[in-house]
Amino acid sequence: MKSTGSIVLIGTVVGSLASNDGPRPRGVGPEFSNFYKATDSFTCISHPTIKLPISHLNDDYCDCPDGSDEPGTSACSYLSPSSPKIRSNIAIDDINTTLALPGFYCKNKGHQPSYLSFTRVNDGICDYDLCCDGSDEWEGVGGVKCEDRCKEIGKEWRKQDEQRKRSMNAAAKKRKELVAESARLRKEVADRIDTLGAEIEGSKIKVAALEKQLAEVEKREKGKVVRGPGKGSRVNILAQLAKGRVEELRTALVQVREQRDASKERLRELEGILAAFHEEYNPNFNDEGVKRAVRSWEDYTARDNTAGDDSAYERDLEEIAKPDGESDGIQWAEWEGQDEESDVDVLYKFEEYLPKPVREWIDGKLRDLRVLLIDNGILADNSDPSNESSAVTSARNALNAANHGLNTLNDQLIRHKEDLDKDFGADDVFRALKGRCVSKDSGEYTYELCWMERTTQKPKKGGGDTGMGNYVSFDKITVDDTLPPDGKGLGSSERVTMRYENGQHCWNGPNRSTLVVLACAEKDEIWKVTEEEKCVYRMEVGTPAACEAKGGEKGPGHVKDEL
């Protein structure tokens, strides 16, 4: 199909070069007319040493090694570099048998001129796709007569061409908008990088200050004389022990009462069962075991089991079981707070009789002396790391929060720099499309493409989605397809592609991957999805981002206008 596309292109150029030349032999295009001006003889185009009588032109016999003497027949269609069949008595070494002409020239008046492959000349088939005037079947092989349809075909082509031009103009306008949006987004990233740099420097200064503050607080707290846990006056220690013992006894009392109440309930239930047995048993039934049980029950009930009123006793137990509070019970706080003054307490109490500046100076010196003695191993460090003061905890929490904020800013800076260095295609145009998705229904599935992110296969009848690949990079391939009339196709040209790899693993196969082939279109649209190999997919996609860039620069999906 590529050769046919080339013939159409050449024919389009030829149409613009046509002039008021004299009559040309059948099948000769205007750009080759100079080789056919002689009226008495003909010189082979690629072999000027070979001259033929003018009567040998289009005589359905291949005389020239390059086939230039048969522009209007298929006589020389067999020629190729690999089959140098020369029908001439002239001995020529290293003969070039490449066809000098691109094909049979169709004037196609009212439409676009074009070239048709020589193999299709007088083959009994009307090739209206390239030769709408029917001139390729001039011999009428098999009685075939191809009428001239260039007027209708040309009219329809011009209508479609106008639509394609409007669509391409709209696509170019949209691409320009995408480029502007991408530039704005890129500037936002660059500005954010600058802002993050300033914020990181400020955070570093803050962290350094908090580290210094934490060190000072730890040093200040380390210099304090702190009484270790479990120490105090004898009354205080005795109160703590008594409080613990009372709580144990109170808990045991509650448990014993619960067990007693449960036992009473079981006893009442058992007595009810035996009383019913005594009333309902048959005295005439001669069973010693039953009679013995009945007599035992009668003896049990005959004893005096009358219990006195124990409501007062229960109220006392209820009061004892209540926990100590401010309104009743033992006020433990009064006893636990009674400490005996130690020698150190007396020393620090001495400061109360001094002026405040002197007191603060002495306090600072004592703290510095204590820290110095601890650092040099003279005094033991009795501070408990697991029970640090609220001041140290507060300073440490502030430092941890500042470090966390600094790490977050550094992570953001790395991500933004990576985003700025990432390839988003020509003019950074795909930056504006990142994250946008387009989908297409195809059979049992819906296929989705998310720009710069992933491709997905979604079943219509339920079930989980299948990842077909994650974006990796841009690439280029050469395609050779026929461009449909609506322009929604790849055509024949070099195309930019996007590779999506490392998708969901395929059973008994590779990880899924997708090759997205781009072409210029007015809107984002998936045209075609195929599975070229097992779990290796190909998407043909149209997008304004793939159109030609301004100033002749080729965009990522540039396509040569084949119209």
C-alpha positions as CSV (number, residue, x, y, z in Angstrom):
1,M,0.0,0.0,0.0
2,K,2.9,2.3,0.5
3,S,3.8,2.5,-3.2
4,T,0.2,3.4,-4.0
5,G,0.3,6.2,-1.4
6,S,3.5,7.5,-3.0
7,I,1.9,7.5,-6.4
8,V,-1.0,9.6,-5.1
9,L,1.5,12.1,-3.6
10,I,3.5,12.4,-6.8
11,G,0.3,12.8,-8.8
12,T,-0.8,15.7,-6.5
13,V,2.5,17.5,-7.1
14,V,2.3,16.8,-10.8
15,G,-1.1,18.5,-10.9
16,S,0.4,21.7,-9.6
17,L,3.2,21.5,-12.3
18,A,0.9,20.9,-15.3
19,S,1.1,23.5,-18.1
20,N,0.0,23.9,-21.6
21,D,2.5,21.3,-23.0
22,G,1.9,19.6,-26.3
23,P,0.2,16.2,-26.5
24,R,2.0,13.5,-24.5
25,P,2.0,9.8,-25.0
26,R,-0.6,7.9,-23.0
27,G,0.5,7.4,-19.4
28,V,3.2,10.1,-19.3
29,G,3.0,12.7,-16.6
30,P,3.8,16.4,-17.2
31,E,7.1,16.3,-15.3
32,F,8.4,13.6,-17.8
33,S,7.1,15.3,-20.9
34,N,10.5,16.6,-21.9
35,F,11.7,13.1,-22.6
36,Y,8.9,12.5,-25.1
37,K,9.1,15.7,-27.2
38,A,11.0,14.1,-30.1
39,T,8.7,13.1,-33.0
40,D,11.0,10.7,-34.9
41,S,12.7,8.7,-32.2
42,F,12.8,8.0,-28.4
43,T,15.8,7.8,-26.0
44,C,15.4,5.6,-23.0
45,I,15.4,7.8,-20.0
46,S,17.9,6.0,-17.8
47,H,19.9,4.7,-20.8
48,P,20.4,7.6,-23.2
49,T,22.7,5.4,-25.4
50,I,19.6,3.4,-26.4
51,K,17.5,5.1,-29.1
52,L,14.3,3.6,-30.5
53,P,12.0,4.5,-33.4
54,I,9.0,6.5,-32.3
55,S,6.8,3.6,-33.3
56,H,8.1,1.6,-30.4
57,L,6.4,3.8,-27.9
58,N,3.5,2.1,-26.2
59,D,3.6,-0.9,-28.6
60,D,3.1,-3.3,-25.7
61,Y,6.7,-4.5,-26.0
62,C,9.4,-3.6,-23.4
63,D,12.4,-2.3,-25.3
64,C,14.1,0.0,-22.8
65,P,15.7,-1.6,-19.7
66,D,14.0,1.0,-17.5
67,G,10.6,0.5,-19.2
68,S,10.3,4.2,-20.2
69,D,9.2,3.2,-23.7
70,E,5.9,1.7,-22.3
71,P,4.4,4.5,-20.1
72,G,0.8,3.5,-21.2
73,T,0.9,-0.3,-21.1
74,S,1.8,-3.0,-18.6
75,A,4.5,-4.5,-20.9
76,C,7.3,-3.5,-18.6
77,S,5.6,-4.1,-15.3
78,Y,7.8,-7.2,-14.6
79,L,11.0,-5.1,-14.4
80,S,12.8,-5.1,-11.1
81,P,16.5,-4.9,-10.1
82,S,16.4,-8.7,-9.3
83,S,15.2,-9.7,-12.7
84,P,17.2,-7.9,-15.5
85,K,15.4,-9.3,-18.5
86,I,16.6,-7.2,-21.5
87,R,14.8,-7.6,-24.8
88,S,17.5,-5.8,-26.8
89,N,20.4,-6.8,-29.1
90,I,22.6,-4.2,-27.5
91,A,25.1,-5.6,-24.9
92,I,25.2,-3.4,-21.9
93,D,27.1,-4.3,-18.7
94,D,25.6,-3.6,-15.3
95,I,22.2,-2.6,-16.7
96,N,19.9,-0.6,-14.4
97,T,16.4,-2.1,-14.7
98,T,14.7,0.1,-12.2
99,L,11.6,1.6,-13.6
100,A,12.1,5.2,-14.7
101,L,8.5,6.2,-14.4
102,P,6.5,6.0,-11.1
103,G,3.5,4.4,-12.9
104,F,0.7,5.0,-15.4
105,Y,-0.4,8.7,-15.3
106,C,-4.1,9.4,-14.8
107,K,-5.1,12.9,-15.6
108,N,-8.3,12.7,-13.6
109,K,-9.7,15.9,-14.9
110,G,-12.0,17.4,-12.3
111,H,-10.1,15.6,-9.5
112,Q,-6.5,15.0,-8.4
113,P,-4.2,13.5,-11.0
114,S,-2.3,10.4,-9.8
115,Y,-0.1,7.5,-10.8
116,L,-1.3,3.9,-11.0
117,S,1.0,0.9,-10.8
118,F,1.7,-0.6,-14.3
119,T,0.5,-4.0,-13.2
120,R,-3.0,-2.5,-12.9
121,V,-3.1,-1.1,-16.5
122,N,-5.6,-3.0,-18.7
123,D,-6.2,-5.7,-16.1
124,G,-10.0,-5.6,-16.7
125,I,-10.7,-3.8,-13.3
126,C,-11.8,-0.1,-13.0
127,D,-9.4,1.4,-10.5
128,Y,-11.5,4.5,-9.5
129,D,-9.6,5.0,-6.3
130,L,-6.6,6.2,-8.3
131,C,-7.8,6.5,-11.9
132,C,-11.3,8.0,-11.7
133,D,-11.3,8.9,-15.4
134,G,-11.1,5.2,-16.4
135,S,-8.1,5.8,-18.6
136,D,-6.2,2.8,-17.2
137,E,-8.6,0.5,-19.0
138,W,-8.2,2.1,-22.5
139,E,-7.9,-1.3,-24.2
140,G,-11.2,-2.6,-22.9
141,V,-9.9,-6.0,-21.9
142,G,-12.8,-8.5,-21.5
143,G,-15.2,-5.8,-22.7
144,V,-14.7,-3.7,-19.7
145,K,-15.3,0.0,-20.2
146,C,-14.6,2.3,-17.3
147,E,-16.6,5.6,-17.5
148,D,-15.2,8.9,-16.3
149,R,-16.4,9.5,-12.7
150,C,-13.9,12.2,-11.7
151,K,-16.6,14.8,-11.5
152,E,-18.6,13.0,-8.8
153,I,-15.5,11.6,-7.0
154,G,-13.8,15.0,-7.2
155,K,-16.8,16.8,-5.7
156,E,-17.1,14.3,-2.8
157,W,-13.3,14.5,-2.3
158,R,-13.3,18.2,-2.2
159,K,-16.2,18.1,0.3
160,Q,-14.3,15.7,2.5
161,D,-11.1,17.7,2.0
162,E,-12.8,20.8,3.2
163,Q,-14.0,19.0,6.3
164,R,-10.5,17.6,7.0
165,K,-9.0,21.1,6.6
166,R,-11.5,22.5,9.1
167,S,-10.8,19.7,11.4
168,M,-7.1,20.1,11.2
169,N,-7.4,23.9,11.7
170,A,-9.5,23.2,14.8
171,A,-6.9,20.6,15.9
172,A,-4.1,23.1,15.4
173,K,-5.9,25.6,17.5
174,K,-6.5,23.1,20.3
175,R,-2.8,22.1,20.2
176,K,-1.9,25.8,20.6
177,E,-4.1,25.9,23.6
178,L,-2.5,22.7,25.0
179,V,1.0,24.2,24.5
180,A,0.0,27.4,26.4
181,E,-1.6,25.3,29.2
182,S,1.6,23.1,29.3
183,A,3.8,26.2,29.5
184,R,1.6,27.5,32.4
185,L,1.8,24.2,34.3
186,R,5.6,24.0,33.7
187,K,6.0,27.5,35.1
188,E,3.9,26.5,38.2
189,V,6.3,23.6,38.8
190,A,9.4,25.8,38.3
191,D,7.9,28.5,40.7
192,R,7.0,25.8,43.2
193,I,10.6,24.5,43.1
194,D,11.9,28.0,43.9
195,T,9.3,28.3,46.7
196,L,10.3,24.9,48.1
197,G,14.0,25.9,48.1
198,A,13.2,28.9,50.2
199,E,10.9,26.9,52.5
200,I,13.6,24.2,53.0
201,E,16.2,26.8,53.9
202,G,13.8,28.2,56.5
203,S,13.0,24.8,57.8
204,K,16.7,24.0,58.2
205,I,17.2,27.1,60.3
206,K,14.2,26.2,62.4
207,V,15.4,22.6,62.9
208,A,18.8,23.9,64.0
209,A,17.2,26.3,66.4
210,L,15.0,23.6,67.9
211,E,18.0,21.2,68.2
212,K,19.8,23.9,70.2
213,Q,16.7,24.5,72.3
214,L,16.3,20.8,73.1
215,A,19.9,20.6,74.1
216,E,19.5,23.6,76.5
217,V,16.3,22.2,78.0
218,E,17.9,18.8,78.5
219,K,20.8,20.4,80.2
220,R,18.6,22.6,82.4
221,E,16.5,19.7,83.4
222,K,19.5,17.5,84.0
223,G,20.8,20.1,86.6
224,K,17.6,19.9,88.7
225,V,17.7,17.9,91.9
226,V,14.8,15.5,91.4
227,R,13.7,13.1,94.1
228,G,13.5,9.6,92.7
229,P,10.3,7.7,92.5
230,G,9.2,5.7,95.7
231,K,11.1,7.9,98.1
232,G,9.5,10.1,100.7
233,S,8.8,10.3,104.4
234,R,7.8,7.3,106.5
235,V,4.2,8.5,106.8
236,N,4.0,9.0,103.1
237,I,5.4,5.5,102.4
238,L,3.1,3.9,105.0
239,A,0.1,5.7,103.5
240,Q,0.9,4.4,100.0
241,L,1.2,0.8,101.4
242,A,-2.0,1.1,103.3
243,K,-3.9,2.5,100.3
244,G,-2.8,-0.4,98.2
245,R,-3.7,-3.0,100.9
246,V,-7.2,-1.4,101.4
247,E,-7.8,-1.5,97.7
248,E,-6.9,-5.2,97.6
249,L,-9.3,-6.0,100.5
250,R,-12.1,-4.0,98.9
251,T,-11.7,-5.9,95.7
252,A,-11.7,-9.2,97.5
253,L,-14.9,-8.2,99.5
254,V,-16.8,-7.4,96.3
255,Q,-15.8,-10.8,94.8
256,V,-16.8,-12.7,98.0
257,R,-20.3,-11.0,98.0
258,E,-20.9,-11.9,94.4
259,Q,-20.0,-15.5,95.1
260,R,-22.2,-15.6,98.2
261,D,-25.2,-14.2,96.3
262,A,-24.7,-16.8,93.6
263,S,-24.6,-19.6,96.2
264,K,-27.8,-18.3,97.8
265,E,-29.6,-18.4,94.5
266,R,-28.5,-22.0,93.8
267,L,-29.6,-23.0,97.3
268,R,-33.1,-21.5,96.8
269,E,-33.4,-23.4,93.5
270,L,-32.4,-26.7,95.1
271,E,-34.8,-26.3,98.0
272,G,-37.6,-25.7,95.5
273,I,-36.8,-28.9,93.6
274,L,-36.8,-31.0,96.8
275,A,-40.0,-29.5,98.1
276,A,-41.8,-30.4,94.9
277,F,-40.3,-33.9,95.1
278,H,-41.7,-34.3,98.6
279,E,-45.2,-33.2,97.6
280,E,-45.4,-35.2,94.4
281,Y,-43.7,-38.6,95.3
282,N,-45.9,-41.8,95.6
283,P,-45.7,-43.1,99.3
284,N,-46.9,-46.5,98.1
285,F,-43.9,-46.9,95.8
286,N,-41.5,-49.2,97.6
287,D,-38.1,-47.6,96.9
288,E,-35.8,-47.2,99.9
289,G,-33.7,-44.6,98.2
290,V,-36.7,-42.3,97.6
291,K,-38.0,-42.9,101.1
292,R,-34.6,-42.0,102.6
293,A,-34.5,-38.8,100.6
294,V,-37.9,-37.8,101.7
295,R,-37.1,-38.4,105.4
296,S,-33.9,-36.4,105.1
297,W,-35.8,-33.5,103.6
298,E,-38.4,-33.6,106.4
299,D,-35.5,-33.5,109.0
300,Y,-33.9,-30.5,107.1
301,T,-37.1,-28.5,107.1
302,A,-37.8,-29.4,110.8
303,R,-34.6,-27.7,111.9
304,D,-34.8,-23.9,112.7
305,N,-33.6,-22.2,109.5
306,T,-35.1,-18.9,110.3
307,A,-32.5,-16.1,109.4
308,G,-32.6,-12.8,111.1
309,D,-32.9,-9.4,109.3
310,D,-29.5,-8.8,107.8
311,S,-30.4,-5.6,105.9
312,A,-28.2,-3.5,108.2
313,Y,-25.3,-5.8,107.7
314,E,-25.7,-5.6,103.9
315,R,-25.8,-1.8,104.1
316,D,-22.5,-1.8,106.0
317,L,-20.9,-4.1,103.4
318,E,-22.2,-1.8,100.6
319,E,-20.5,1.2,102.2
320,I,-17.3,-0.6,102.8
321,A,-17.2,-1.7,99.1
322,K,-17.5,1.9,97.9
323,P,-14.2,3.5,96.7
324,D,-12.7,6.3,98.7
325,G,-13.7,9.8,97.6
326,E,-13.6,13.4,98.7
327,S,-16.9,13.1,100.5
328,D,-16.4,9.8,102.3
329,G,-13.7,7.2,103.0
330,I,-10.1,7.8,103.7
331,Q,-8.5,11.0,102.3
332,W,-5.3,9.5,101.1
333,A,-4.1,12.7,99.4
334,E,-3.7,14.3,102.9
335,W,-1.4,11.5,104.1
336,E,0.6,11.1,100.8
337,G,1.5,14.7,100.7
338,Q,3.2,14.8,104.1
339,D,6.9,14.7,103.3
340,E,9.7,15.1,105.8
341,E,12.2,17.7,104.9
342,S,15.6,16.4,103.8
343,D,18.9,18.2,104.0
344,V,18.6,19.2,100.4
345,D,15.2,20.7,101.0
346,V,16.6,22.7,103.8
347,L,19.4,23.9,101.6
348,Y,17.0,25.1,98.8
349,K,14.7,26.6,101.4
350,F,17.6,28.8,102.4
351,E,17.3,30.6,99.0
352,E,13.9,32.0,100.0
353,Y,15.7,34.4,102.4
354,L,17.8,35.8,99.6
355,P,17.0,38.6,97.1
356,K,15.6,37.3,93.8
357,P,18.7,38.3,91.7
358,V,21.0,36.6,94.1
359,R,18.7,33.6,94.3
360,E,18.6,33.2,90.5
361,W,22.4,33.5,90.3
362,I,22.9,30.9,93.0
363,D,20.4,28.6,91.4
364,G,22.1,28.8,88.0
365,K,25.5,28.2,89.5
366,L,24.3,25.2,91.4
367,R,22.7,23.7,88.3
368,D,25.9,24.3,86.2
369,L,28.0,22.7,89.0
370,R,25.6,19.7,89.2
371,V,25.8,19.2,85.4
372,L,29.6,19.5,85.4
373,L,29.9,16.9,88.2
374,I,27.5,14.5,86.4
375,D,29.3,14.9,83.1
376,N,32.7,14.1,84.7
377,G,31.3,11.1,86.5
378,I,31.6,12.5,90.0
379,L,27.8,12.5,90.6
380,A,25.5,9.8,89.4
381,D,22.9,10.7,86.8
382,N,19.6,9.8,88.4
383,S,17.4,11.1,85.7
384,D,15.0,8.6,84.2
385,P,14.9,8.7,80.4
386,S,11.6,6.9,80.3
387,N,10.0,9.6,82.6
388,E,11.4,12.9,81.1
389,S,9.9,16.2,82.1
390,S,7.1,17.9,80.1
391,A,9.5,20.6,79.1
392,V,11.9,18.1,77.4
393,T,9.0,16.2,75.8
394,S,7.6,19.4,74.4
395,A,10.9,20.5,73.0
396,R,11.5,17.0,71.5
397,N,8.0,16.9,69.9
398,A,8.6,20.3,68.4
399,L,11.9,19.1,66.9
400,N,10.4,15.9,65.5
401,A,7.6,17.9,63.9
402,A,10.1,20.3,62.3
403,N,12.2,17.4,61.0
404,H,9.0,15.7,59.5
405,G,8.1,19.0,57.8
406,L,11.6,19.3,56.4
407,N,11.6,15.7,55.0
408,T,8.2,16.4,53.4
409,L,9.5,19.5,51.7
410,N,12.6,17.6,50.4
411,D,10.4,14.8,49.0
412,Q,8.2,17.4,47.2
413,L,11.3,19.1,45.8
414,I,12.6,15.8,44.4
415,R,9.2,15.0,42.8
416,H,8.9,18.5,41.2
417,K,12.4,18.3,39.8
418,E,11.8,14.9,38.3
419,D,8.5,16.2,36.8
420,L,10.3,19.2,35.3
421,D,13.0,17.0,33.7
422,K,10.4,14.4,32.4
423,D,9.8,14.1,28.7
424,F,6.3,15.4,27.8
425,G,6.9,15.5,24.0
426,A,7.5,18.4,21.7
427,D,6.7,21.8,23.2
428,D,6.0,19.9,26.5
429,V,2.5,19.5,25.0
430,F,1.5,16.3,26.8
431,R,2.0,17.9,30.2
432,A,-1.4,19.5,29.8
433,L,-2.9,16.0,29.0
434,K,-1.3,14.2,31.9
435,G,-3.9,12.3,33.9
436,R,-6.7,12.8,31.4
437,C,-8.4,9.6,30.2
438,V,-10.1,8.6,26.9
439,S,-11.9,5.3,26.4
440,K,-13.4,3.1,23.6
441,D,-16.0,0.3,23.6
442,S,-14.8,-2.7,21.7
443,G,-16.6,-6.0,21.9
444,E,-16.7,-7.3,25.4
445,Y,-14.4,-4.7,26.8
446,T,-13.9,-1.0,27.3
447,Y,-10.4,0.1,26.7
448,E,-9.1,3.2,28.5
449,L,-6.0,5.3,27.9
450,C,-4.8,7.7,30.6
451,W,-2.2,10.0,29.2
452,M,1.3,9.6,30.8
453,E,-0.1,7.1,33.3
454,R,-1.7,3.7,32.3
455,T,-3.8,1.7,29.9
456,T,-6.7,-0.5,31.2
457,Q,-9.0,-3.2,29.9
458,K,-12.4,-3.1,31.6
459,P,-14.9,-6.0,31.1
460,K,-18.5,-5.0,30.4
461,K,-20.0,-8.1,32.1
462,G,-18.4,-7.6,35.5
463,G,-15.1,-8.6,36.9
464,G,-11.9,-6.7,37.8
465,D,-10.1,-4.3,35.5
466,T,-6.9,-5.5,33.8
467,G,-3.8,-3.3,33.7
468,M,-2.4,-3.2,30.2
469,G,0.7,-1.2,31.0
470,N,2.1,1.8,32.7
471,Y,3.7,4.7,30.8
472,V,7.4,4.4,30.2
473,S,8.6,6.6,27.3
474,F,8.0,8.1,23.9
475,D,9.3,6.4,20.7
476,K,8.9,6.5,16.9
477,I,7.9,3.9,14.3
478,T,7.1,4.0,10.6
479,V,3.6,3.0,9.6
480,D,2.2,2.1,6.2
481,D,-1.6,2.2,6.3
482,T,-4.3,3.5,4.1
483,L,-5.7,6.8,5.4
484,P,-9.6,6.5,5.5
485,P,-11.8,9.2,3.9
486,D,-12.6,10.7,7.4
487,G,-9.0,11.1,8.2
488,K,-9.2,8.9,11.3
489,G,-6.2,6.8,10.7
490,L,-2.4,6.6,10.7
491,G,-1.7,6.9,7.0
492,S,1.8,6.3,5.7
493,S,4.5,8.2,7.7
494,E,6.7,8.2,10.7
495,R,4.7,8.3,13.9
496,V,5.5,9.1,17.5
497,T,4.4,6.4,19.9
498,M,4.0,6.0,23.7
499,R,5.1,2.8,25.3
500,Y,3.1,1.4,28.2
501,E,4.8,-1.6,29.8
502,N,4.8,-3.8,33.0
503,G,1.1,-4.3,33.1
504,Q,-0.8,-7.1,34.8
505,H,0.9,-10.5,34.2
506,C,-0.6,-12.6,31.5
507,W,-1.4,-16.2,32.3
508,N,1.3,-18.4,30.7
509,G,2.7,-15.3,29.0
510,P,4.5,-12.0,29.6
511,N,3.4,-8.9,31.5
512,R,0.9,-6.9,29.4
513,S,2.1,-4.0,27.4
514,T,0.6,-1.4,25.0
515,L,2.0,0.5,22.1
516,V,0.0,3.7,21.6
517,V,0.5,5.1,18.0
518,L,-0.4,8.8,17.7
519,A,-1.9,10.8,14.9
520,C,-3.3,14.3,14.5
521,A,-7.0,14.7,15.3
522,E,-9.4,17.4,16.4
523,K,-10.1,15.6,19.7
524,D,-8.7,12.8,21.9
525,E,-10.1,9.6,20.5
526,I,-9.1,5.9,20.4
527,W,-9.7,4.7,16.9
528,K,-8.6,1.1,17.0
529,V,-7.3,-1.5,19.6
530,T,-5.7,-4.7,18.5
531,E,-3.8,-7.5,20.2
532,E,-0.8,-8.1,17.9
533,E,0.7,-10.8,20.1
534,K,-0.4,-12.6,23.2
535,C,-1.0,-9.8,25.8
536,V,0.8,-7.3,23.5
537,Y,-1.6,-4.6,22.5
538,R,-1.6,-1.7,20.0
539,M,-3.8,1.4,20.2
540,E,-4.3,3.9,17.3
541,V,-5.1,7.2,18.9
542,G,-5.9,10.7,17.6
543,T,-5.1,13.8,19.5
544,P,-4.5,17.5,18.9
545,A,-1.2,17.1,20.7
546,A,0.1,15.0,17.8
547,C,-0.4,17.7,15.2
548,E,2.3,19.7,13.5
549,A,3.9,22.2,15.7
550,K,4.1,25.9,14.8
551,G,6.8,27.2,12.5
552,G,7.2,23.9,10.6
553,E,8.6,22.1,13.6
554,K,7.3,18.5,13.7
555,G,5.1,17.7,16.7
556,P,5.3,14.3,18.3
557,G,2.6,12.9,16.1
558,H,3.4,14.8,12.9
559,V,1.8,13.4,9.8
560,K,2.6,14.6,6.3
561,D,-0.5,15.8,4.6
562,E,-1.4,13.1,2.2
563,L,-4.3,14.9,0.6
